[in-house]
């Protein structure tokens, strides 16, 4: 059951319009308008940087010592979102965790298809590792995380890092990630969410992947031949989310591969709950939980 405060705020769910080149700009404009009304949180230091061609934004809470750094990838179906639309979300995450957070403005489909967004995530992570000290952060405590499409990019990045023989992030934070581009796991039939229908997600996949097979493990991390050797994972799913099984099946695959994994289903929450106002108690509680987990995992190293 959806949290009653969230249900009252969102009203009756509306079916997403069919995606097309004409509709996408309007949907992006709508997201920008919604984001502009979201209450934010004051953070002592917020600065924009160019990470080797990728726009990034650093959110650094007050601290006299170097802070751990979470490189964070926003959601939006690989086609929507930027540093501005997800500014409030990233501020809340930095405030709740007490850690520095680096938002990444990766390239979007359909203008930039797979693997452009993944390439940008890898570039931003590499830049963060090289620049951490200059940013007032601890280069030995850098993690990678994301929500929805950003969770997909996070999981794919850890696979790619492993296969390229590069160091893993300290841990990976996966918030209701998409991990199987077939969008056919049981939760898709068990949970009705008109704004996140299979028809809509199939269109997202087509615009993002183009001619690339949905079985490519860097597109569908759940389908990787092996999940061994990946960073410890925090996997959070939402009970009222058609993508719920994407995260929970992925967490199980990590456990089977011997990867330290904390998995938790957040009750009463829908997909994209972090994009809802922090004034909703259930959203605030979830944000505090995520921040606390990030802080705990950083403190454990």
Backbone torsions as a table, in degrees:
resi	resn	phi	psi	omega
1	UNK	NA	134.2	179.4
2	UNK	-69.6	138.2	176.5
3	UNK	-50.4	131.6	-174.4
4	UNK	-62.3	-34.1	178.2
5	UNK	-67.5	-38.1	177.5
6	UNK	-68.5	-41.6	178.8
7	UNK	-60.9	-40.2	179.1
8	UNK	-66.9	-36.3	-179.2
9	UNK	-72.0	-43.6	-174.4
10	UNK	-81.5	-25.4	-178.3
11	UNK	71.9	-160.6	179.9
12	UNK	-71.8	122.4	-178.8
13	UNK	-59.6	139.7	179.6
14	UNK	-108.4	141.5	175.9
15	UNK	-66.0	136.3	177.3
16	UNK	-68.4	143.2	176.4
17	UNK	-67.7	152.4	177.1
18	UNK	-56.4	134.7	-178.6
19	UNK	-74.5	137.2	176.0
20	UNK	-156.1	163.4	178.1
21	UNK	-56.8	-27.0	179.7
22	UNK	-79.0	-32.2	-175.5
23	UNK	-81.8	-34.0	-174.4
24	UNK	-56.2	-47.3	178.0
25	UNK	-59.7	-37.3	178.9
26	UNK	-66.9	-39.0	178.2
27	UNK	-67.2	-37.1	176.5
28	UNK	-64.1	-41.5	178.6
29	UNK	-64.1	-37.9	177.9
30	UNK	-64.4	-40.2	177.2
31	UNK	-63.7	-39.9	178.7
32	UNK	-61.9	-41.6	179.3
33	UNK	-65.8	-42.8	178.4
34	UNK	-62.3	-43.3	-177.4
35	UNK	-65.1	-34.3	-178.2
36	UNK	-64.0	-23.1	-179.4
37	UNK	-92.1	-2.0	-177.1
38	UNK	-79.0	130.7	176.5
39	UNK	-69.2	135.7	180.0
40	UNK	-104.6	-173.7	179.0
41	UNK	-128.3	137.3	178.9
42	UNK	-69.8	128.9	175.9
43	UNK	-123.0	137.2	-172.8
44	UNK	-57.3	-42.5	-174.3
45	UNK	-130.5	117.2	175.5
46	UNK	-129.6	115.8	-174.7
47	UNK	-139.1	142.6	176.4
48	UNK	-93.9	143.8	178.5
49	UNK	-138.1	162.8	170.8
50	UNK	-104.7	111.0	-178.5
51	UNK	-95.5	79.2	-179.6
52	UNK	53.4	44.6	177.5
53	UNK	98.3	-8.7	179.3
54	UNK	-105.8	124.1	177.9
55	UNK	-70.2	131.4	178.7
56	UNK	-134.9	159.4	178.9
57	UNK	-134.8	125.3	-179.3
58	UNK	-94.4	130.6	173.5
59	UNK	-115.9	109.0	-176.0
60	UNK	-121.9	109.5	175.8
61	UNK	-62.8	163.0	180.0
62	UNK	-61.6	132.3	177.3
63	UNK	-167.3	141.7	176.6
64	UNK	-89.2	-4.2	-178.6
65	UNK	-124.8	160.0	177.8
66	UNK	-59.4	135.4	-177.7
67	UNK	-99.5	150.8	169.2
68	UNK	-64.4	156.9	-173.1
69	UNK	-127.8	127.0	173.4
70	UNK	-105.5	115.8	172.5
71	UNK	-82.3	121.1	-168.5
72	UNK	-122.4	131.6	-176.8
73	UNK	-111.0	119.6	-177.2
74	UNK	-72.2	163.1	175.1
75	UNK	-92.3	-171.5	-180.0
76	UNK	132.9	28.4	175.5
77	UNK	63.2	24.6	-178.3
78	UNK	65.3	1.8	-176.1
79	UNK	-124.2	-13.9	-173.2
80	UNK	-129.6	154.4	175.6
81	UNK	101.5	151.9	177.4
82	UNK	-160.2	-170.6	-178.2
83	UNK	-63.3	-31.1	-178.7
84	UNK	-78.1	-45.8	-176.4
85	UNK	-63.7	-29.6	-176.8
86	UNK	-108.2	20.6	179.9
87	UNK	-63.6	-47.9	-178.4
88	UNK	-62.1	-44.3	179.3
89	UNK	-57.1	-45.3	-176.0
90	UNK	-71.7	-35.8	174.6
91	UNK	-60.0	-46.4	-179.3
92	UNK	-61.9	-39.1	-179.7
93	UNK	-65.3	-42.7	178.7
94	UNK	-64.7	-41.7	-178.8
95	UNK	-67.1	-42.5	-177.2
96	UNK	-70.5	-32.7	-177.8
97	UNK	-88.3	-24.2	-173.2
98	UNK	70.7	12.9	-179.0
99	UNK	-111.3	160.6	173.2
100	UNK	-75.0	142.0	179.1
101	UNK	-128.0	134.2	178.9
102	UNK	-111.9	105.6	175.2
103	UNK	-75.6	143.6	-174.9
104	UNK	-119.2	124.0	177.2
105	UNK	-93.8	71.1	-175.9
106	UNK	-72.7	159.1	-179.5
107	UNK	-68.5	149.0	-173.3
108	UNK	-113.8	149.4	169.2
109	UNK	-79.3	161.0	0.2
110	UNK	-83.0	-5.6	179.8
111	UNK	-63.6	-36.4	-177.9
112	UNK	-128.7	100.0	-175.0
113	UNK	-81.9	171.3	174.0
114	UNK	-49.5	134.6	7.9
115	UNK	-103.9	32.1	-174.2
116	UNK	-57.5	-47.5	179.9
117	UNK	-62.9	-40.0	177.5
118	UNK	-66.0	-41.7	177.0
119	UNK	-58.0	-42.9	-179.4
120	UNK	-66.5	-37.4	177.1
121	UNK	-62.2	-43.2	179.1
122	UNK	-64.3	-41.7	179.6
123	UNK	-63.0	-44.2	-178.9
124	UNK	-64.7	-40.6	178.5
125	UNK	-64.1	-44.0	178.8
126	UNK	-62.3	-43.2	178.3
127	UNK	-62.2	-42.3	-179.5
128	UNK	-61.9	-39.3	179.6
129	UNK	-64.7	-39.9	-178.6
130	UNK	-76.4	-26.5	-171.6
131	UNK	-105.5	-1.0	-171.5
132	UNK	-53.1	-47.4	-176.8
133	UNK	-61.2	-41.2	179.1
134	UNK	-66.8	-23.4	179.9
135	UNK	-88.8	1.0	-177.1
136	UNK	78.5	27.4	-177.4
137	UNK	-120.3	165.2	-177.4
138	UNK	-91.3	112.5	-177.8
139	UNK	-64.5	-14.7	178.9
140	UNK	-91.9	-2.8	-179.8
141	UNK	-131.1	78.6	179.7
142	UNK	-126.5	124.5	179.4
143	UNK	-117.4	168.6	-179.1
144	UNK	-128.8	136.7	179.9
145	UNK	-153.6	169.5	178.1
146	UNK	-174.8	165.3	178.9
147	UNK	-121.5	138.4	178.6
148	UNK	59.6	-117.4	177.2
149	UNK	-59.2	-33.6	176.6
150	UNK	-68.0	-30.6	173.1
151	UNK	-68.0	-37.7	174.5
152	UNK	-60.0	-46.4	-179.8
153	UNK	-65.4	-35.7	178.0
154	UNK	-63.4	-49.6	179.7
155	UNK	-61.2	-42.5	179.2
156	UNK	-63.8	-38.4	-179.4
157	UNK	-64.3	-39.5	179.4
158	UNK	-66.3	-37.7	175.7
159	UNK	-62.7	-44.4	-178.3
160	UNK	-66.7	-41.8	177.1
161	UNK	-59.0	-45.2	179.7
162	UNK	-60.9	-46.9	-176.0
163	UNK	-70.0	-23.5	177.2
164	UNK	-91.7	1.6	178.5
165	UNK	72.3	26.4	-178.6
166	UNK	-103.4	158.2	-177.0
167	UNK	-63.6	143.8	173.6
168	UNK	-76.3	155.6	168.5
169	UNK	-64.0	165.4	-179.1
170	UNK	-58.3	-41.2	172.1
171	UNK	-157.7	168.5	177.3
172	UNK	-120.2	134.7	179.0
173	UNK	-109.1	114.0	-177.4
174	UNK	-116.2	108.9	-179.2
175	UNK	-104.8	116.9	-171.8
176	UNK	29.0	64.0	-176.8
177	UNK	-76.2	152.1	166.6
178	UNK	-88.4	123.0	-176.2
179	UNK	-125.3	-9.0	-179.7
180	UNK	-137.0	108.0	-173.8
181	UNK	-71.3	-1.5	173.9
182	UNK	-75.6	-19.7	-177.9
183	UNK	47.3	54.0	-175.0
184	UNK	-129.8	9.9	-179.8
185	UNK	-72.2	160.4	-170.5
186	UNK	-54.5	-33.9	-176.4
187	UNK	-62.7	-18.8	179.0
188	UNK	-69.8	-27.1	176.5
189	UNK	-96.2	-20.6	-177.8
190	UNK	-83.5	-26.7	-173.4
191	UNK	-122.2	121.5	179.1
192	UNK	-95.0	122.8	177.1
193	UNK	-142.3	93.1	-174.4
194	UNK	-52.7	-33.5	179.5
195	UNK	-74.1	-7.4	-178.2
196	UNK	-138.4	49.8	-178.0
197	UNK	-73.7	162.8	177.3
198	UNK	-63.4	-35.7	178.0
199	UNK	-59.5	-44.2	178.8
200	UNK	-64.9	-45.5	-177.8
201	UNK	-68.6	-35.3	175.3
202	UNK	-60.3	-38.4	178.1
203	UNK	-67.8	-40.0	175.9
204	UNK	-57.1	-45.0	179.9
205	UNK	-60.3	-44.9	-177.4
206	UNK	-64.3	-41.4	-180.0
207	UNK	-69.4	-34.0	-177.6
208	UNK	-78.8	-48.1	-172.6
209	UNK	-86.1	-28.5	-175.9
210	UNK	62.1	-122.6	-177.5
211	UNK	-88.0	-1.3	-178.9
212	UNK	-75.0	138.6	-178.9
213	UNK	-66.7	140.1	177.4
214	UNK	-66.4	-14.8	179.7
215	UNK	-86.1	-4.3	174.7
216	UNK	-58.8	124.0	-176.3
217	UNK	-62.4	-21.9	176.5
218	UNK	-79.8	-11.0	170.9
219	UNK	-98.7	-39.4	179.3
220	UNK	-122.2	82.8	-175.1
221	UNK	-56.9	-27.2	178.5
222	UNK	-60.7	-26.7	-174.6
223	UNK	-89.3	4.2	177.9
224	UNK	-59.9	144.2	-179.5
225	UNK	-62.9	-31.2	179.5
226	UNK	-145.5	143.1	174.6
227	UNK	-114.4	15.0	179.2
228	UNK	-72.1	151.4	173.6
229	UNK	78.3	13.4	179.9
230	UNK	-92.7	164.3	-178.3
231	UNK	-64.3	148.7	171.6
232	UNK	-50.5	145.8	-170.7
233	UNK	-126.2	141.1	164.3
234	UNK	-107.6	117.8	-178.5
235	UNK	-119.5	114.0	-179.0
236	UNK	-114.7	127.6	177.3
237	UNK	-118.8	163.4	179.3
238	UNK	-111.8	135.2	-173.0
239	UNK	-63.8	-31.5	-175.6
240	UNK	-102.7	44.3	-172.9
241	UNK	-127.2	122.1	175.0
242	UNK	-57.3	-24.1	178.4
243	UNK	-86.2	7.8	-175.5
244	UNK	-54.2	-45.4	-177.0
245	UNK	-69.4	-25.4	175.8
246	UNK	-56.3	-45.0	179.3
247	UNK	-73.5	-41.8	-174.7
248	UNK	-73.6	-36.7	174.5
249	UNK	-66.2	-37.0	179.8
250	UNK	-67.3	-42.0	177.0
251	UNK	-58.5	-41.9	179.2
252	UNK	-64.5	-39.0	178.4
253	UNK	-64.0	-38.8	177.4
254	UNK	-64.6	-43.4	179.7
255	UNK	-61.5	-44.6	179.6
256	UNK	-61.0	-29.7	-180.0
257	UNK	-86.0	1.6	178.4
258	UNK	85.4	15.6	179.0
259	UNK	-87.5	128.1	176.2
260	UNK	-58.5	121.7	-173.3
261	UNK	-139.6	129.4	170.0
262	UNK	-106.5	120.0	180.0
263	UNK	-120.5	136.2	179.6
264	UNK	-148.5	134.5	174.6
265	UNK	-95.0	125.2	-179.6
266	UNK	-91.7	115.9	-173.1
267	UNK	-75.1	140.9	173.3
268	UNK	80.9	1.7	-175.9
269	UNK	-104.6	146.6	176.4
270	UNK	-96.1	171.7	171.8
271	UNK	-60.3	139.7	178.4
272	UNK	76.9	22.5	-176.9
273	UNK	-60.7	-26.3	179.9
274	UNK	-69.3	-15.9	179.1
275	UNK	-88.3	-0.4	176.6
276	UNK	-88.3	159.6	-177.7
277	UNK	-59.2	137.7	-180.0
278	UNK	-68.8	-12.6	178.3
279	UNK	-72.3	-15.1	174.7
280	UNK	-76.8	122.4	-173.3
281	UNK	-53.9	-41.7	-178.4
282	UNK	-65.9	-34.2	177.8
283	UNK	-70.1	-43.2	178.5
284	UNK	-61.7	-41.8	-179.8
285	UNK	-64.6	-41.1	178.4
286	UNK	-65.1	-40.5	178.9
287	UNK	-63.6	-40.8	178.3
288	UNK	-64.4	-39.0	178.2
289	UNK	-62.4	-47.9	-179.9
290	UNK	-61.2	-46.3	178.9
291	UNK	-59.8	-40.6	179.4
292	UNK	-65.6	-38.5	178.1
293	UNK	-66.4	-42.6	178.3
294	UNK	-61.0	-45.5	179.7
295	UNK	-61.9	-41.7	-178.8
296	UNK	-65.9	-43.1	-178.9
297	UNK	-66.9	-37.8	176.3
298	UNK	-66.7	-39.0	-177.5
299	UNK	-68.5	-23.3	-176.8
300	UNK	-77.3	-5.4	-176.8
301	UNK	-109.3	NA	NA
